[in-house]
Amino acid sequence: MNKTSSVFWVLVAFVVGAVVAGLSVSHYYNGKTHDILVGSSAVETGHAVATLTRYRMGKETNVVELLEGHLDGELVRLDTLFAENPASIRDPACRTMLKSARDYRAKFPHTAKSQKIDRVIAHVFSLLEADKK
């Protein structure tokens, strides 16, 4: 084998190795993302079942409490996600949803189970104002 041929095969081996490694990493992260989405959907399904069951049993007060707690949890999760990707707050659909939650809470004040949650929710709402600047 001459030098040119050897260099060619080394480059081919490098490219094939890089492609295989890239596909493996991509498959791993796609699997993790899928697992997270499945877990999130399972939690949402459980929440919907619990809410609907309470509502159908005539326990509307408990439904409101359950939904308020769920909204608290979602706003806390959004605060964490926005910290990881602040640009996502600029998504018009996301801003609209966050504004509707802020307006809802202004109309129907709610105190969370802990002051820490209340502070995080105030922070996520403040991102709407901070992003305007």
N, C-alpha and C positions, 0 to 999 in steps of 0.2 A: 504494500500500500504506500502510495507516495504522500508527501506532506499535504498537498492540496486536498486529496481524498480524505485524509485523516481529519483535517480541520472541518471539512464539510460534515463528516459523520459526528464529530463532537458538537457542532452547532445544531444538527438535527436532533441529537440526543438531548441537548439543553432545551430546545424549543418544545420537544415532546414532554420532557419532564416538567417544564413550566406550565404547559397546558393541563397536564394531569393534576399537578398540584393545585392550580387555579380552580379546576372543576371540583376537586375534593373540598377545598375551602368554601367554595360557593355552595356546594351541596350541604355542608355542615351548617352554615349560617342560614340557608333557606329552611333547613329542618328546624333550627332553633326558632326562627321567626314564625314558622307554622305552628310549633308547639305553643308559643306565646299567644298567638291568635286563637288557637283552639281553647286554651285555658281561659282566656278572656271571654270568649263566646259562651263557654260552659258556665262561668260565673254570672254573666248577663242572663242566661236562660234560667238559672236558679233564682235569680233576683226577680225576674218576670213571673215565674211560677208562684213564688212567695207572695208577691204583691197581688196578683190576680186571685189567689186563694183567699187572702184576707179580705179583699174587696167583695168577692162573691159570698163570703160568710157575713157580710154586713159590718165589717170592722173598718169603716172608712177612716177613722181617726188613726188607726194603726197603719193604714196605707200611706197617709200623709207623712207620718213619722218615718216610715220605711223609705219612702221616696226622698225625703229631705236628707236622710243619712246617706242614701245612695248618691245624691247630688254632691254632698260633701266629699265623698270618696272620689268621685270623678274629677272634681275640681282640684283636689290634692294631687291626683295622678297627672292632670294637665300641668300643674305647676312643676312637677318633676320632669315631664317631657319637654316643657318649654325651656327648662334649665339646660337640658341636653341639646336642644335645637331651637335657639331663640328665634330663628328666622320663620319657624312654623307659625308663630303668632301673626305673621303678616298674611297668611292665607285668608282670603275674604270669607270663606265659609266658616273657618275657625273663629275669626273675629266676630262674625254674626252670632254664632252659637254662644260664645263667651259673653257678648253683650246681652243676649237674651237671658242668660243665667244671672248676670249682674242686675239687670232690670227686674227680674223675678224676685231676687233677694231684696231689692230695695222696696218692692211692693209688699212682700211677705217676709219680713225679717225672721231669721232663724239663728239660734245659737247652737253651735255644734257641741258634741260631747266633751270636747276639750278646748281650752284657749289656744293651744298650738294649732289645731285644725282651723279655728277662726282666723288666726294670723296668716296661715298659708293661703286661705281663701281670699283674704284681703290682698295678699301679695299677688295672686294670680289675676285678680281684677285690676290691680294697679298696673299690670303689664299693658293693658289697653291704653292707658294714658301715657305710659313711658314710651310706647312704640310710636306715638304720634309725633314726638319731638324729633 
